[in-house]
Amino acid sequence: MKEEQLIEQLKLNKRQAFEYLYDHYSSALYGIIFKILKEEDRAADTLQDAFLKIWKNIASYNSEKGTLFTWMLNIARNTAIDKLRFEAKNQHLLQLDEIREMELTSAAIVDTPVSTIDLRAIVSALIHEKKQVIEMVYFQGYTHEQVSEMLQVPLGTVKSRIRRALSDLRNIFDRPQMTPLAA
């Protein structure tokens, strides 16, 4: 099947075209994903995620920007990288949760700026839309794209909410500290 015919059939959501696509390209895409993730099970799961993205986004493919394989390769590579980033953020958060109070030294406690002690409480004071994206990105480790998909809002909206929320937080931390009046 010629690439133009394949693309036409894919855009018409023809099952045979997707089966052909999977049969002819999955091993090459798996190889790229495996090089990034270095684990068979994770690579196989990520390959499925990549093909799902390919299927959902085939209408956005533009042959003037490159070949179908290059487009799919970028989706597979980005999906694998996103998985690594997500896992790294979650691992980092997990490691932070494992620190016990008795493991903290008095120097660490004394040197901690007061303004950072209860960051979650400060974030919870934001309006719901801003609080939600900040928690998902910074506390739960999701990428902007994942938040966009999960909340079913455009990526630009997610980024705008994050930008406004960070601006609000910056204003909170930039306020001069109140000093008690002398008696």
Secondary structure as UniProt FT lines:
FT   HELIX           3..11
FT   TURN            12..13
FT   HELIX           15..37
FT   HELIX           40..57
FT   HELIX           58..60
FT   TURN            63..65
FT   HELIX           68..97
FT   HELIX           101..103
FT   HELIX           106..111
FT   HELIX           114..116
FT   TURN            117..118
FT   HELIX           119..124
FT   HELIX           128..134
FT   HELIX           135..139
FT   HELIX           144..151
FT   HELIX           155..174
//
